[in-house]
Amino acid sequence: MRGIPIDKKAKPRRAGIVIFLADLRRSVLRLETWLADCSERAKQRRALASLTDHALRDIGLTRVDIEAEIDKPGWRP
C-alpha cells in the first residue's frame, strides 16, 4: 500500500491562515486609526466653528479664514 506523497517544502495550511489573520488585523487597526483621525478632525472643526470672532482674533484668524477649513468633511485632512 502506498502513502500519499508529502511535499516537505510546502508550508502548512495553518501558516497561510495565520498570515491572513495577521494581515486582516493590521488592516482593521489601520481602519480604526483612520476613523479616529477623521473623528478628531471633525471635532476640531466643530470647535473652530464655535469660536467667537473675539477668540478668533486672539489666535490671529478671521471668520473668513476658517470657512474653507470648516466646510471640509471630516475624512479630508
mmCIF file of the N, C-alpha and C atoms, coordinates in Angstrom:
data_MODEL
# 
_entry.id   MODEL 
# 
loop_
_atom_site.group_PDB 
_atom_site.id 
_atom_site.type_symbol 
_atom_site.label_atom_id 
_atom_site.label_alt_id 
_atom_site.label_comp_id 
_atom_site.label_asym_id 
_atom_site.label_entity_id 
_atom_site.label_seq_id 
_atom_site.pdbx_PDB_ins_code 
_atom_site.Cartn_x 
_atom_site.Cartn_y 
_atom_site.Cartn_z 
_atom_site.occupancy 
_atom_site.B_iso_or_equiv 
_atom_site.pdbx_formal_charge 
_atom_site.auth_seq_id 
_atom_site.auth_comp_id 
_atom_site.auth_asym_id 
_atom_site.auth_atom_id 
_atom_site.pdbx_PDB_model_num 
ATOM 1   N N  . MET A 1 1  ? 0.828   -1.162 0.000  1.00 0.00 ? 1  MET A N  1 
ATOM 2   C CA . MET A 1 1  ? 0.000   0.000  0.000  1.00 0.00 ? 1  MET A CA 1 
ATOM 3   C C  . MET A 1 1  ? 0.891   1.250  0.000  1.00 0.00 ? 1  MET A C  1 
ATOM 4   N N  . ARG A 1 2  ? 0.572   2.173  -0.854 1.00 0.00 ? 2  ARG A N  1 
ATOM 5   C CA . ARG A 1 2  ? 1.362   3.393  -0.988 1.00 0.00 ? 2  ARG A CA 1 
ATOM 6   C C  . ARG A 1 2  ? 0.698   4.530  -0.242 1.00 0.00 ? 2  ARG A C  1 
ATOM 7   N N  . GLY A 1 3  ? 1.517   5.369  0.382  1.00 0.00 ? 3  GLY A N  1 
ATOM 8   C CA . GLY A 1 3  ? 1.003   6.536  1.091  1.00 0.00 ? 3  GLY A CA 1 
ATOM 9   C C  . GLY A 1 3  ? 0.856   7.732  0.140  1.00 0.00 ? 3  GLY A C  1 
ATOM 10  N N  . ILE A 1 4  ? 0.275   8.750  0.649  1.00 0.00 ? 4  ILE A N  1 
ATOM 11  C CA . ILE A 1 4  ? 0.127   9.979  -0.119 1.00 0.00 ? 4  ILE A CA 1 
ATOM 12  C C  . ILE A 1 4  ? 1.473   10.707 -0.092 1.00 0.00 ? 4  ILE A C  1 
ATOM 13  N N  . PRO A 1 5  ? 1.942   11.154 -1.255 1.00 0.00 ? 5  PRO A N  1 
ATOM 14  C CA . PRO A 1 5  ? 3.233   11.847 -1.267 1.00 0.00 ? 5  PRO A CA 1 
ATOM 15  C C  . PRO A 1 5  ? 3.127   13.182 -0.514 1.00 0.00 ? 5  PRO A C  1 
ATOM 16  N N  . ILE A 1 6  ? 4.169   13.475 0.237  1.00 0.00 ? 6  ILE A N  1 
ATOM 17  C CA . ILE A 1 6  ? 4.183   14.698 1.035  1.00 0.00 ? 6  ILE A CA 1 
ATOM 18  C C  . ILE A 1 6  ? 5.264   15.622 0.495  1.00 0.00 ? 6  ILE A C  1 
ATOM 19  N N  . ASP A 1 7  ? 4.877   16.864 0.235  1.00 0.00 ? 7  ASP A N  1 
ATOM 20  C CA . ASP A 1 7  ? 5.830   17.867 -0.215 1.00 0.00 ? 7  ASP A CA 1 
ATOM 21  C C  . ASP A 1 7  ? 6.388   18.544 1.028  1.00 0.00 ? 7  ASP A C  1 
ATOM 22  N N  . LYS A 1 8  ? 7.620   18.223 1.380  1.00 0.00 ? 8  LYS A N  1 
ATOM 23  C CA . LYS A 1 8  ? 8.204   18.740 2.614  1.00 0.00 ? 8  LYS A CA 1 
ATOM 24  C C  . LYS A 1 8  ? 8.560   20.215 2.519  1.00 0.00 ? 8  LYS A C  1 
ATOM 25  N N  . LYS A 1 9  ? 8.605   20.792 1.314  1.00 0.00 ? 9  LYS A N  1 
ATOM 26  C CA . LYS A 1 9  ? 8.912   22.198 1.146  1.00 0.00 ? 9  LYS A CA 1 
ATOM 27  C C  . LYS A 1 9  ? 7.667   23.075 1.274  1.00 0.00 ? 9  LYS A C  1 
ATOM 28  N N  . ALA A 1 10 ? 6.504   22.498 1.125  1.00 0.00 ? 10 ALA A N  1 
ATOM 29  C CA . ALA A 1 10 ? 5.261   23.282 1.188  1.00 0.00 ? 10 ALA A CA 1 
ATOM 30  C C  . ALA A 1 10 ? 4.988   23.709 2.629  1.00 0.00 ? 10 ALA A C  1 
ATOM 31  N N  . LYS A 1 11 ? 4.497   24.945 2.769  1.00 0.00 ? 11 LYS A N  1 
ATOM 32  C CA . LYS A 1 11 ? 4.138   25.439 4.095  1.00 0.00 ? 11 LYS A CA 1 
ATOM 33  C C  . LYS A 1 11 ? 2.806   24.822 4.499  1.00 0.00 ? 11 LYS A C  1 
ATOM 34  N N  . PRO A 1 12 ? 2.656   24.555 5.782  1.00 0.00 ? 12 PRO A N  1 
ATOM 35  C CA . PRO A 1 12 ? 1.379   24.011 6.226  1.00 0.00 ? 12 PRO A CA 1 
ATOM 36  C C  . PRO A 1 12 ? 0.259   25.020 5.983  1.00 0.00 ? 12 PRO A C  1 
ATOM 37  N N  . ARG A 1 13 ? -0.953  24.538 5.791  1.00 0.00 ? 13 ARG A N  1 
ATOM 38  C CA . ARG A 1 13 ? -2.100  25.395 5.533  1.00 0.00 ? 13 ARG A CA 1 
ATOM 39  C C  . ARG A 1 13 ? -2.309  26.368 6.682  1.00 0.00 ? 13 ARG A C  1 
ATOM 40  N N  . ARG A 1 14 ? -2.006  25.948 7.882  1.00 0.00 ? 14 ARG A N  1 
ATOM 41  C CA . ARG A 1 14 ? -2.189  26.802 9.048  1.00 0.00 ? 14 ARG A CA 1 
ATOM 42  C C  . ARG A 1 14 ? -1.379  28.087 8.939  1.00 0.00 ? 14 ARG A C  1 
ATOM 43  N N  . ALA A 1 15 ? -0.185  27.995 8.392  1.00 0.00 ? 15 ALA A N  1 
ATOM 44  C CA . ALA A 1 15 ? 0.659   29.177 8.246  1.00 0.00 ? 15 ALA A CA 1 
ATOM 45  C C  . ALA A 1 15 ? -0.035  30.211 7.367  1.00 0.00 ? 15 ALA A C  1 
ATOM 46  N N  . GLY A 1 16 ? -0.701  29.772 6.315  1.00 0.00 ? 16 GLY A N  1 
ATOM 47  C CA . GLY A 1 16 ? -1.427  30.684 5.441  1.00 0.00 ? 16 GLY A CA 1 
ATOM 48  C C  . GLY A 1 16 ? -2.547  31.391 6.176  1.00 0.00 ? 16 GLY A C  1 
ATOM 49  N N  . ILE A 1 17 ? -3.241  30.676 7.032  1.00 0.00 ? 17 ILE A N  1 
ATOM 50  C CA . ILE A 1 17 ? -4.333  31.267 7.806  1.00 0.00 ? 17 ILE A CA 1 
ATOM 51  C C  . ILE A 1 17 ? -3.789  32.271 8.807  1.00 0.00 ? 17 ILE A C  1 
ATOM 52  N N  . VAL A 1 18 ? -2.682  31.935 9.444  1.00 0.00 ? 18 VAL A N  1 
ATOM 53  C CA . VAL A 1 18 ? -2.067  32.839 10.420 1.00 0.00 ? 18 VAL A CA 1 
ATOM 54  C C  . VAL A 1 18 ? -1.628  34.134 9.734  1.00 0.00 ? 18 VAL A C  1 
ATOM 55  N N  . ILE A 1 19 ? -1.035  34.019 8.564  1.00 0.00 ? 19 ILE A N  1 
ATOM 56  C CA . ILE A 1 19 ? -0.613  35.207 7.817  1.00 0.00 ? 19 ILE A CA 1 
ATOM 57  C C  . ILE A 1 19 ? -1.825  36.035 7.417  1.00 0.00 ? 19 ILE A C  1 
ATOM 58  N N  . PHE A 1 20 ? -2.871  35.377 6.940  1.00 0.00 ? 20 PHE A N  1 
ATOM 59  C CA . PHE A 1 20 ? -4.095  36.083 6.564  1.00 0.00 ? 20 PHE A CA 1 
ATOM 60  C C  . PHE A 1 20 ? -4.676  36.834 7.755  1.00 0.00 ? 20 PHE A C  1 
ATOM 61  N N  . LEU A 1 21 ? -4.741  36.189 8.911  1.00 0.00 ? 21 LEU A N  1 
ATOM 62  C CA . LEU A 1 21 ? -5.304  36.832 10.101 1.00 0.00 ? 21 LEU A CA 1 
ATOM 63  C C  . LEU A 1 21 ? -4.440  37.999 10.568 1.00 0.00 ? 21 LEU A C  1 
ATOM 64  N N  . ALA A 1 22 ? -3.133  37.869 10.456 1.00 0.00 ? 22 ALA A N  1 
ATOM 65  C CA . ALA A 1 22 ? -2.235  38.967 10.826 1.00 0.00 ? 22 ALA A CA 1 
ATOM 66  C C  . ALA A 1 22 ? -2.446  40.157 9.890  1.00 0.00 ? 22 ALA A C  1 
ATOM 67  N N  . ASP A 1 23 ? -2.568  39.889 8.596  1.00 0.00 ? 23 ASP A N  1 
ATOM 68  C CA . ASP A 1 23 ? -2.831  40.960 7.625  1.00 0.00 ? 23 ASP A CA 1 
ATOM 69  C C  . ASP A 1 23 ? -4.186  41.608 7.886  1.00 0.00 ? 23 ASP A C  1 
ATOM 70  N N  . LEU A 1 24 ? -5.173  40.809 8.196  1.00 0.00 ? 24 LEU A N  1 
ATOM 71  C CA . LEU A 1 24 ? -6.510  41.319 8.496  1.00 0.00 ? 24 LEU A CA 1 
ATOM 72  C C  . LEU A 1 24 ? -6.473  42.207 9.740  1.00 0.00 ? 24 LEU A C  1 
ATOM 73  N N  . ARG A 1 25 ? -5.751  41.773 10.753 1.00 0.00 ? 25 ARG A N  1 
ATOM 74  C CA . ARG A 1 25 ? -5.631  42.557 11.990 1.00 0.00 ? 25 ARG A CA 1 
ATOM 75  C C  . ARG A 1 25 ? -4.982  43.912 11.717 1.00 0.00 ? 25 ARG A C  1 
ATOM 76  N N  . ARG A 1 26 ? -3.902  43.909 10.912 1.00 0.00 ? 26 ARG A N  1 
ATOM 77  C CA . ARG A 1 26 ? -3.238  45.162 10.561 1.00 0.00 ? 26 ARG A CA 1 
ATOM 78  C C  . ARG A 1 26 ? -4.181  46.084 9.797  1.00 0.00 ? 26 ARG A C  1 
ATOM 79  N N  . SER A 1 27 ? -4.957  45.527 8.894  1.00 0.00 ? 27 SER A N  1 
ATOM 80  C CA . SER A 1 27 ? -5.909  46.326 8.117  1.00 0.00 ? 27 SER A CA 1 
ATOM 81  C C  . SER A 1 27 ? -6.986  46.922 9.008  1.00 0.00 ? 27 SER A C  1 
ATOM 82  N N  . VAL A 1 28 ? -7.477  46.143 9.941  1.00 0.00 ? 28 VAL A N  1 
ATOM 83  C CA . VAL A 1 28 ? -8.506  46.633 10.865 1.00 0.00 ? 28 VAL A CA 1 
ATOM 84  C C  . VAL A 1 28 ? -7.930  47.739 11.747 1.00 0.00 ? 28 VAL A C  1 
ATOM 85  N N  . LEU A 1 29 ? -6.696  47.566 12.210 1.00 0.00 ? 29 LEU A N  1 
ATOM 86  C CA . LEU A 1 29 ? -6.061  48.599 13.028 1.00 0.00 ? 29 LEU A CA 1 
ATOM 87  C C  . LEU A 1 29 ? -5.850  49.888 12.236 1.00 0.00 ? 29 LEU A C  1 
ATOM 88  N N  . ARG A 1 30 ? -5.455  49.762 10.960 1.00 0.00 ? 30 ARG A N  1 
ATOM 89  C CA . ARG A 1 30 ? -5.296  50.957 10.120 1.00 0.00 ? 30 ARG A CA 1 
ATOM 90  C C  . ARG A 1 30 ? -6.633  51.653 9.927  1.00 0.00 ? 30 ARG A C  1 
ATOM 91  N N  . LEU A 1 31 ? -7.686  50.881 9.701  1.00 0.00 ? 31 LEU A N  1 
ATOM 92  C CA . LEU A 1 31 ? -9.025  51.455 9.541  1.00 0.00 ? 31 LEU A CA 1 
ATOM 93  C C  . LEU A 1 31 ? -9.471  52.144 10.826 1.00 0.00 ? 31 LEU A C  1 
ATOM 94  N N  . GLU A 1 32 ? -9.224  51.515 11.950 1.00 0.00 ? 32 GLU A N  1 
ATOM 95  C CA . GLU A 1 32 ? -9.587  52.099 13.242 1.00 0.00 ? 32 GLU A CA 1 
ATOM 96  C C  . GLU A 1 32 ? -8.845  53.424 13.472 1.00 0.00 ? 32 GLU A C  1 
ATOM 97  N N  . THR A 1 33 ? -7.566  53.466 13.129 1.00 0.00 ? 33 THR A N  1 
ATOM 98  C CA . THR A 1 33 ? -6.782  54.687 13.274 1.00 0.00 ? 33 THR A CA 1 
ATOM 99  C C  . THR A 1 33 ? -7.303  55.781 12.343 1.00 0.00 ? 33 THR A C  1 
ATOM 100 N N  . TRP A 1 34 ? -7.608  55.429 11.110 1.00 0.00 ? 34 TRP A N  1 
ATOM 101 C CA . TRP A 1 34 ? -8.130  56.394 10.146 1.00 0.00 ? 34 TRP A CA 1 
ATOM 102 C C  . TRP A 1 34 ? -9.461  56.966 10.621 1.00 0.00 ? 34 TRP A C  1 
ATOM 103 N N  . LEU A 1 35 ? -10.350 56.106 11.113 1.00 0.00 ? 35 LEU A N  1 
ATOM 104 C CA . LEU A 1 35 ? -11.647 56.572 11.613 1.00 0.00 ? 35 LEU A CA 1 
ATOM 105 C C  . LEU A 1 35 ? -11.477 57.492 12.823 1.00 0.00 ? 35 LEU A C  1 
ATOM 106 N N  . ALA A 1 36 ? -10.552 57.158 13.709 1.00 0.00 ? 36 ALA A N  1 
ATOM 107 C CA . ALA A 1 36 ? -10.292 58.012 14.873 1.00 0.00 ? 36 ALA A CA 1 
ATOM 108 C C  . ALA A 1 36 ? -9.755  59.374 14.426 1.00 0.00 ? 36 ALA A C  1 
ATOM 109 N N  . ASP A 1 37 ? -8.880  59.370 13.426 1.00 0.00 ? 37 ASP A N  1 
ATOM 110 C CA . ASP A 1 37 ? -8.343  60.628 12.898 1.00 0.00 ? 37 ASP A CA 1 
ATOM 111 C C  . ASP A 1 37 ? -9.457  61.476 12.281 1.00 0.00 ? 37 ASP A C  1 
ATOM 112 N N  . CYS A 1 38 ? -10.335 60.836 11.509 1.00 0.00 ? 38 CYS A N  1 
ATOM 113 C CA . CYS A 1 38 ? -11.465 61.554 10.901 1.00 0.00 ? 38 CYS A CA 1 
ATOM 114 C C  . CYS A 1 38 ? -12.356 62.156 11.974 1.00 0.00 ? 38 CYS A C  1 
ATOM 115 N N  . SER A 1 39 ? -12.629 61.394 12.999 1.00 0.00 ? 39 SER A N  1 
ATOM 116 C CA . SER A 1 39 ? -13.471 61.870 14.091 1.00 0.00 ? 39 SER A CA 1 
ATOM 117 C C  . SER A 1 39 ? -12.831 63.059 14.802 1.00 0.00 ? 39 SER A C  1 
ATOM 118 N N  . GLU A 1 40 ? -11.533 62.974 15.039 1.00 0.00 ? 40 GLU A N  1 
ATOM 119 C CA . GLU A 1 40 ? -10.822 64.065 15.709 1.00 0.00 ? 40 GLU A CA 1 
ATOM 120 C C  . GLU A 1 40 ? -10.828 65.331 14.854 1.00 0.00 ? 40 GLU A C  1 
ATOM 121 N N  . ARG A 1 41 ? -10.599 65.186 13.540 1.00 0.00 ? 41 ARG A N  1 
ATOM 122 C CA . ARG A 1 41 ? -10.627 66.357 12.658 1.00 0.00 ? 41 ARG A CA 1 
ATOM 123 C C  . ARG A 1 41 ? -12.006 67.014 12.668 1.00 0.00 ? 41 ARG A C  1 
ATOM 124 N N  . ALA A 1 42 ? -13.065 66.200 12.592 1.00 0.00 ? 42 ALA A N  1 
ATOM 125 C CA . ALA A 1 42 ? -14.423 66.742 12.605 1.00 0.00 ? 42 ALA A CA 1 
ATOM 126 C C  . ALA A 1 42 ? -14.694 67.465 13.924 1.00 0.00 ? 42 ALA A C  1 
ATOM 127 N N  . LYS A 1 43 ? -14.237 66.896 15.021 1.00 0.00 ? 43 LYS A N  1 
ATOM 128 C CA . LYS A 1 43 ? -14.417 67.515 16.343 1.00 0.00 ? 43 LYS A CA 1 
ATOM 129 C C  . LYS A 1 43 ? -13.695 68.858 16.410 1.00 0.00 ? 43 LYS A C  1 
ATOM 130 N N  . GLN A 1 44 ? -12.462 68.907 15.911 1.00 0.00 ? 44 GLN A N  1 
ATOM 131 C CA . GLN A 1 44 ? -11.692 70.148 15.929 1.00 0.00 ? 44 GLN A CA 1 
ATOM 132 C C  . GLN A 1 44 ? -12.342 71.215 15.052 1.00 0.00 ? 44 GLN A C  1 
ATOM 133 N N  . ARG A 1 45 ? -12.893 70.798 13.919 1.00 0.00 ? 45 ARG A N  1 
ATOM 134 C CA . ARG A 1 45 ? -13.558 71.766 13.040 1.00 0.00 ? 45 ARG A CA 1 
ATOM 135 C C  . ARG A 1 45 ? -14.838 72.311 13.666 1.00 0.00 ? 45 ARG A C  1 
ATOM 136 N N  . ARG A 1 46 ? -15.564 71.459 14.379 1.00 0.00 ? 46 ARG A N  1 
ATOM 137 C CA . ARG A 1 46 ? -16.759 71.946 15.085 1.00 0.00 ? 46 ARG A CA 1 
ATOM 138 C C  . ARG A 1 46 ? -16.366 72.942 16.166 1.00 0.00 ? 46 ARG A C  1 
ATOM 139 N N  . ALA A 1 47 ? -15.276 72.650 16.868 1.00 0.00 ? 47 ALA A N  1 
ATOM 140 C CA . ALA A 1 47 ? -14.806 73.565 17.909 1.00 0.00 ? 47 ALA A CA 1 
ATOM 141 C C  . ALA A 1 47 ? -14.359 74.890 17.294 1.00 0.00 ? 47 ALA A C  1 
ATOM 142 N N  . LEU A 1 48 ? -13.679 74.824 16.166 1.00 0.00 ? 48 LEU A N  1 
ATOM 143 C CA . LEU A 1 48 ? -13.243 76.034 15.485 1.00 0.00 ? 48 LEU A CA 1 
ATOM 144 C C  . LEU A 1 48 ? -14.441 76.869 15.039 1.00 0.00 ? 48 LEU A C  1 
ATOM 145 N N  . ALA A 1 49 ? -15.467 76.201 14.537 1.00 0.00 ? 49 ALA A N  1 
ATOM 146 C CA . ALA A 1 49 ? -16.674 76.900 14.080 1.00 0.00 ? 49 ALA A CA 1 
ATOM 147 C C  . ALA A 1 49 ? -17.400 77.577 15.232 1.00 0.00 ? 49 ALA A C  1 
ATOM 148 N N  . SER A 1 50 ? -17.266 77.047 16.430 1.00 0.00 ? 50 SER A N  1 
ATOM 149 C CA . SER A 1 50 ? -17.995 77.594 17.565 1.00 0.00 ? 50 SER A CA 1 
ATOM 150 C C  . SER A 1 50 ? -17.283 78.767 18.238 1.00 0.00 ? 50 SER A C  1 
ATOM 151 N N  . LEU A 1 51 ? -16.041 79.054 17.821 1.00 0.00 ? 51 LEU A N  1 
ATOM 152 C CA . LEU A 1 51 ? -15.302 80.161 18.430 1.00 0.00 ? 51 LEU A CA 1 
ATOM 153 C C  . LEU A 1 51 ? -15.929 81.503 18.055 1.00 0.00 ? 51 LEU A C  1 
ATOM 154 N N  . THR A 1 52 ? -15.875 82.417 18.975 1.00 0.00 ? 52 THR A N  1 
ATOM 155 C CA . THR A 1 52 ? -16.385 83.765 18.713 1.00 0.00 ? 52 THR A CA 1 
ATOM 156 C C  . THR A 1 52 ? -15.376 84.531 17.865 1.00 0.00 ? 52 THR A C  1 
ATOM 157 N N  . ASP A 1 53 ? -15.831 85.628 17.271 1.00 0.00 ? 53 ASP A N  1 
ATOM 158 C CA . ASP A 1 53 ? -14.915 86.455 16.481 1.00 0.00 ? 53 ASP A CA 1 
ATOM 159 C C  . ASP A 1 53 ? -13.775 86.984 17.351 1.00 0.00 ? 53 ASP A C  1 
ATOM 160 N N  . HIS A 1 54 ? -14.072 87.307 18.603 1.00 0.00 ? 54 HIS A N  1 
ATOM 161 C CA . HIS A 1 54 ? -13.037 87.774 19.523 1.00 0.00 ? 54 HIS A CA 1 
ATOM 162 C C  . HIS A 1 54 ? -11.985 86.680 19.760 1.00 0.00 ? 54 HIS A C  1 
ATOM 163 N N  . ALA A 1 55 ? -12.428 85.461 19.991 1.00 0.00 ? 55 ALA A N  1 
ATOM 164 C CA . ALA A 1 55 ? -11.496 84.349 20.208 1.00 0.00 ? 55 ALA A CA 1 
ATOM 165 C C  . ALA A 1 55 ? -10.665 84.097 18.950 1.00 0.00 ? 55 ALA A C  1 
ATOM 166 N N  . LEU A 1 56 ? -11.295 84.205 17.788 1.00 0.00 ? 56 LEU A N  1 
ATOM 167 C CA . LEU A 1 56 ? -10.554 84.017 16.540 1.00 0.00 ? 56 LEU A CA 1 
ATOM 168 C C  . LEU A 1 56 ? -9.484  85.095 16.373 1.00 0.00 ? 56 LEU A C  1 
ATOM 169 N N  . ARG A 1 57 ? -9.820  86.325 16.718 1.00 0.00 ? 57 ARG A N  1 
ATOM 170 C CA . ARG A 1 57 ? -8.824  87.406 16.646 1.00 0.00 ? 57 ARG A CA 1 
ATOM 171 C C  . ARG A 1 57 ? -7.645  87.118 17.578 1.00 0.00 ? 57 ARG A C  1 
ATOM 172 N N  . ASP A 1 58 ? -7.945  86.547 18.742 1.00 0.00 ? 58 ASP A N  1 
ATOM 173 C CA . ASP A 1 58 ? -6.879  86.209 19.690 1.00 0.00 ? 58 ASP A CA 1 
ATOM 174 C C  . ASP A 1 58 ? -5.862  85.224 19.099 1.00 0.00 ? 58 ASP A C  1 
ATOM 175 N N  . ILE A 1 59 ? -6.335  84.342 18.242 1.00 0.00 ? 59 ILE A N  1 
ATOM 176 C CA . ILE A 1 59 ? -5.416  83.371 17.628 1.00 0.00 ? 59 ILE A CA 1 
ATOM 177 C C  . ILE A 1 59 ? -4.985  83.811 16.229 1.00 0.00 ? 59 ILE A C  1 
ATOM 178 N N  . GLY A 1 60 ? -5.374  85.026 15.851 1.00 0.00 ? 60 GLY A N  1 
ATOM 179 C CA . GLY A 1 60 ? -4.905  85.591 14.591 1.00 0.00 ? 60 GLY A CA 1 
ATOM 180 C C  . GLY A 1 60 ? -5.673  85.172 13.368 1.00 0.00 ? 60 GLY A C  1 
ATOM 181 N N  . LEU A 1 61 ? -6.932  84.757 13.529 1.00 0.00 ? 61 LEU A N  1 
ATOM 182 C CA . LEU A 1 61 ? -7.753  84.332 12.398 1.00 0.00 ? 61 LEU A CA 1 
ATOM 183 C C  . LEU A 1 61 ? -9.031  85.160 12.324 1.00 0.00 ? 61 LEU A C  1 
ATOM 184 N N  . THR A 1 62 ? -9.635  85.152 11.148 1.00 0.00 ? 62 THR A N  1 
ATOM 185 C CA . THR A 1 62 ? -10.949 85.771 10.987 1.00 0.00 ? 62 THR A CA 1 
ATOM 186 C C  . THR A 1 62 ? -11.935 84.681 10.586 1.00 0.00 ? 62 THR A C  1 
ATOM 187 N N  . ARG A 1 63 ? -13.196 85.018 10.626 1.00 0.00 ? 63 ARG A N  1 
ATOM 188 C CA . ARG A 1 63 ? -14.230 84.069 10.240 1.00 0.00 ? 63 ARG A CA 1 
ATOM 189 C C  . ARG A 1 63 ? -14.010 83.616 8.793  1.00 0.00 ? 63 ARG A C  1 
ATOM 190 N N  . VAL A 1 64 ? -13.600 84.530 7.929  1.00 0.00 ? 64 VAL A N  1 
ATOM 191 C CA . VAL A 1 64 ? -13.342 84.203 6.520  1.00 0.00 ? 64 VAL A CA 1 
ATOM 192 C C  . VAL A 1 64 ? -12.193 83.202 6.406  1.00 0.00 ? 64 VAL A C  1 
ATOM 193 N N  . ASP A 1 65 ? -11.177 83.365 7.256  1.00 0.00 ? 65 ASP A N  1 
ATOM 194 C CA . ASP A 1 65 ? -10.017 82.459 7.222  1.00 0.00 ? 65 ASP A CA 1 
ATOM 195 C C  . ASP A 1 65 ? -10.401 81.011 7.499  1.00 0.00 ? 65 ASP A C  1 
ATOM 196 N N  . ILE A 1 66 ? -11.370 80.796 8.340  1.00 0.00 ? 66 ILE A N  1 
ATOM 197 C CA . ILE A 1 66 ? -11.674 79.421 8.755  1.00 0.00 ? 66 ILE A CA 1 
ATOM 198 C C  . ILE A 1 66 ? -12.814 78.777 7.970  1.00 0.00 ? 66 ILE A C  1 
ATOM 199 N N  . GLU A 1 67 ? -13.524 79.540 7.139  1.00 0.00 ? 67 GLU A N  1 
ATOM 200 C CA . GLU A 1 67 ? -14.662 78.973 6.407  1.00 0.00 ? 67 GLU A CA 1 
ATOM 201 C C  . GLU A 1 67 ? -14.278 77.758 5.566  1.00 0.00 ? 67 GLU A C  1 
ATOM 202 N N  . ALA A 1 68 ? -13.168 77.843 4.842  1.00 0.00 ? 68 ALA A N  1 
ATOM 203 C CA . ALA A 1 68 ? -12.754 76.708 3.998  1.00 0.00 ? 68 ALA A CA 1 
ATOM 204 C C  . ALA A 1 68 ? -12.446 75.480 4.841  1.00 0.00 ? 68 ALA A C  1 
ATOM 205 N N  . GLU A 1 69 ? -11.820 75.681 5.988  1.00 0.00 ? 69 GLU A N  1 
ATOM 206 C CA . GLU A 1 69 ? -11.488 74.552 6.869  1.00 0.00 ? 69 GLU A CA 1 
ATOM 207 C C  . GLU A 1 69 ? -12.747 73.925 7.457  1.00 0.00 ? 69 GLU A C  1 
ATOM 208 N N  . ILE A 1 70 ? -13.684 74.759 7.851  1.00 0.00 ? 70 ILE A N  1 
ATOM 209 C CA . ILE A 1 70 ? -14.912 74.272 8.471  1.00 0.00 ? 70 ILE A CA 1 
ATOM 210 C C  . ILE A 1 70 ? -15.755 73.468 7.469  1.00 0.00 ? 70 ILE A C  1 
ATOM 211 N N  . ASP A 1 71 ? -15.713 73.860 6.204  1.00 0.00 ? 71 ASP A N  1 
ATOM 212 C CA . ASP A 1 71 ? -16.536 73.199 5.180  1.00 0.00 ? 71 ASP A CA 1 
ATOM 213 C C  . ASP A 1 71 ? -15.997 71.848 4.754  1.00 0.00 ? 71 ASP A C  1 
ATOM 214 N N  . LYS A 1 72 ? -14.758 71.528 5.102  1.00 0.00 ? 72 LYS A N  1 
ATOM 215 C CA . LYS A 1 72 ? -14.183 70.220 4.713  1.00 0.00 ? 72 LYS A CA 1 
ATOM 216 C C  . LYS A 1 72 ? -14.888 69.097 5.469  1.00 0.00 ? 72 LYS A C  1 
ATOM 217 N N  . PRO A 1 73 ? -15.076 67.951 4.821  1.00 0.00 ? 73 PRO A N  1 
ATOM 218 C CA . PRO A 1 73 ? -15.586 66.781 5.535  1.00 0.00 ? 73 PRO A CA 1 
ATOM 219 C C  . PRO A 1 73 ? -14.519 66.239 6.496  1.00 0.00 ? 73 PRO A C  1 
ATOM 220 N N  . GLY A 1 74 ? -14.941 65.508 7.486  1.00 0.00 ? 74 GLY A N  1 
ATOM 221 C CA . GLY A 1 74 ? -14.028 65.000 8.500  1.00 0.00 ? 74 GLY A CA 1 
ATOM 222 C C  . GLY A 1 74 ? -12.944 64.082 7.971  1.00 0.00 ? 74 GLY A C  1 
ATOM 223 N N  . TRP A 1 75 ? -13.206 63.396 6.856  1.00 0.00 ? 75 TRP A N  1 
ATOM 224 C CA . TRP A 1 75 ? -12.213 62.457 6.338  1.00 0.00 ? 75 TRP A CA 1 
ATOM 225 C C  . TRP A 1 75 ? -11.102 63.160 5.571  1.00 0.00 ? 75 TRP A C  1 
ATOM 226 N N  . ARG A 1 76 ? -11.325 64.432 5.200  1.00 0.00 ? 76 ARG A N  1 
ATOM 227 C CA . ARG A 1 76 ? -10.291 65.123 4.429  1.00 0.00 ? 76 ARG A CA 1 
ATOM 228 C C  . ARG A 1 76 ? -9.363  65.904 5.349  1.00 0.00 ? 76 ARG A C  1 
ATOM 229 N N  . PRO A 1 77 ? -8.043  65.665 5.253  1.00 0.00 ? 77 PRO A N  1 
ATOM 230 C CA . PRO A 1 77 ? -7.096  66.412 6.106  1.00 0.00 ? 77 PRO A CA 1 
ATOM 231 C C  . PRO A 1 77 ? -7.040  67.874 5.728  1.00 0.00 ? 77 PRO A C  1 
# 
